[in-house]
């Protein structure tokens, strides 16, 4: 559950630090993360999937995101979101 909440926090922080034209993208990313069961996230983490790869997997397998955005855009968005990993949470 913690990883899911951390992903949601990173997405929220990325959204607040970007142009408003990306609000829909980050909202859909938030919905995609919320759809995934915490047990599925834990299973991937136990199988040594890194956090950035896991978020990318979640984003690339979400039908709402993949029908509206190109995979390069989604991969770039995940990279942007994961840049907040190195910043401490408040």
N, C-alpha and C positions, 0 to 999 in steps of 0.2 A: 504493500500500500504506500510506503514512503516514496518509492520510485515514481509512482503515478502522481503523487502530490508534488514531487520535485519537478517532474516534467510540466505539470500545470503551472507551477510557479515560474519556471523558465519561460514558458510561452507567454504568460502574463507580462513578465518583465520585458521580453522582446517586443511585445505589442506596444507597451508604453514608451519604448525608445525608438519607434519607427514612425514612418509616415502613415497617416490615417487611411491611405488607399490600401494598406495591407491588413486592415482590421478584419475583413471577411476571411482572409487566409488563416489568420491566427485563431479566429473564432472556430473555423472548421477543424483546425488542428486540435483545439481544446476539446471539441466534441469527439474527435477520433480517439483521443487518449481516454476520455471518460467512458467510451463504449467498451474498451478493452478490460477484461476481467483482471483483477490484481493477481490472481493465481497464474494466469497466462504470462504476465509480466515476470513474476517470480520464477516461473519455469525457464523462461528465456535467460534470465540472469544466472540461474544455476547452471545453465549450459554455456556459460562464458560469453554470452552476447554482450557487447559493450553498451553503455547507455546511449551513445549517439546512434549506433546501429539499430538498437531496439526502437528508438523514436522514429528513425527512418523507416523501419519495417512497419510500424504502426501507421505512419503517414501514407506510405506507398500501397498499403492494403486497404485503405479506407476508400470506399466507392465515391463518396461525396467529394473528396479531395482530388482523386485521380480523374474524375470526369470534368473537373473545372480547371485543373492546373497540370502543366507538363511536369514530368518527373525531375527535370533539371531545376525547375522552380521550387519544387518540393524539397529536393536535396539541399538547395541553397538556403531555404527557410529553416531546415533542420540544423544546418551548420550555424546559421545566425542565432537560433534559439540556444544551441549548445554552447555558444560563446559565453553565455551567462553562467555556465557551470563553474568557471574560475572566479566568479564574483560571489562573495559570501552572501547568504540569505539573511535578511533582517528579521 
